[in-house]
Amino acid sequence: MDESQHWFLMKHDDGTVFGPISFEQLRQWALDAQVSPLDKVSTDEQNWQKAPMIPGLEMDYLVEVSPDQFYGPTTIGAVREFLQIGEINQGTPVTNCRDGQITLVRDMPALQTEKAEDEVASQPVRTSIRFNLQQRIRELEEALMEERRAREVAEHLNEKLEAKLGEITRAASL
């Protein structure tokens, strides 16, 4: 990464933008579980991409919260944070998205060492897996409702067009 380049972080939950900051600061926030998989980053505040798309942020882990619910991709620091606050346990499977390897939390050496955290002023607030999952569920439900409404409108329009075509066909055959 270009060390002189400034970065911006947009929090998904409320649209708050942090920055300009160095890439190293952004990376540290990601490692400290302060960047969600739904947050976006930019170097110009015009073109945004989801944080996990930036390889240098090391958001490489997908946490299996339950058999049909996943969180991530996120950093090893976020996995550590979720373990410490009890959102996951030692038996939780974690997939390394880089190599596809699935490992239980208890078998991940990086999670066995404690790390002192330095609190930094004006940094993004951590969000929990549950909050992010609930938010994502709400978004998907809203998207589904919009799709259903659009389908109903399209079906109604299709019926009207078919009726009109039927009228034109009958008129043409007379």
N, C-alpha and C positions, 0 to 999 in steps of 0.2 A: 504494500500500500504506500502511496505517496504520503510521506510524513508531514508535508506542509499543507495537505488538503484538510479542509474543515468538514466536519460531518454534523448532521442533524438527526435527531431521533424523534419520531412522532409516535406517541403512545396510542395504541389502538382503542383503548377503552374511552378516552375522553378527547383525543386529538391534540393534547398538549405537545408542544414541540420544545425539545431541549437542544441547545447548541447556540453558536457553533462550538464544537469540541474537537479534540484531536481523535484520530482513529484509535489510539491507545486507550483514551478515556472511554470511548464507546465499547471497545473490546473488554475493558475492565468491568463496565456495567453489565455486559452480557455474561461474563464469567461470574459476577456477583448476583446472578439471578434477577437482574433488574430490567432485562429486555425480554419481552414476551415473544413467542413465535408469530404473533399477529402484529407486532409493532413494525413500523416501517423506518427505513433510513434513507438519507439523501446527502449529496454533497452540494446541491444547489437549491434545495427547497422547492424544486419544480418537479423533478423526476424522483419518485419514491419507489423503493422495492422492499419487500418483506425482509426483515433482518436475517432470517436463516439462509437467505440467498447469498449472503456475503461470507465466503469461506473463512476469512480471517477472524470472524466472530466465534468460530468453533461451536456453532449451534448444531451439533452432530448427533444428538441423542433423542430417541423417541421413547417415552416412558409409557408402559402399559398400565394405566390406572386401574382398569378392569378388563375382562376378556374382550369387551367391545368398545372400550374407550382408551384413547391414546392422547398424550400431551407432548407437543414438540413440533419440530425439532428444537431442542434447547441445549444449553451448555451443561457440562459436568457440575458446574457450580450451582445451577438451578436444581439438578437432581439431588445434590448434597443438601440444599436448602429444604427441599420438599421432604427429604428423609428426616432432617432435624426437627421440622415442625409436625411430623407425623402424618403427612399427606400420603406417603408411601412407606413401605417397610423393607426389611432386608430380603424378602422373597419376591419383590417386585421385579419383573423382567424389564430390561432396558436394551433397546436396539441401537447399535452404533450405525448410523445411516451411511457412513463412509464405506464400511466393509460388510454390512449386513449381519454382523455377529450379534446374537442375543445373549445377554449376560444378566444374571440375577444381581441385584444391588450388593448383596453380601460378598460377591465374587469380583467386585470392581475395586482394585487397589486404590484408585484415586479417591474413592469415597471413604476409605478407612482412616485417612489422616484428617485431623482437625485443622481448620484454617482460620486464623484471626481475621476479622473483618474490620476494615477502616470505614467509618461512616463519613460520607462526603456530603457537604451541604448542596442543596439544589440538584439532587440526583433523582431519577425516576423512582417511583414507589414500586415495591415488589407486589406482585399479584399472585394469588394462590392458583393451584391447578383447578380447584373447584370453581373459582370465580371465572377463570378462562374457559372452562368447559361449559359452564352455564351460559356465559356470554356467547360462545360459539353455537350452542344449541338454539338460543334465541335468534341468532342471525340466520341459522339454517331454517328454522321454523318460519321466520319472516320471508325468506327467499322462497320457500315452498308455497306460502300463501300467495305471494306475488305471482308465482308461476301458475298456480291454480286459477287466480283471477284472470290472468292473461289468456289461459287456455279457454276459460268460459267465454270471454269476450270473443276470441277467435272462433269458437264453435258457434256462437250466436251469429257472428258475421257470416260464417260459412253457410248457415241455414238460410239467412236472408239472400245471399248470393245464389244459392241453389234454387230458391223460390223464384228469384228474378230470372235466372236462366230458364227455368221451367216455363215462365210466362212468355219469355222471348221465343222459345222453341215452339210453344203452342201457337203464338201469333204468326210465326213464320210459316207454319204448316197449313194455315188457313188460307 
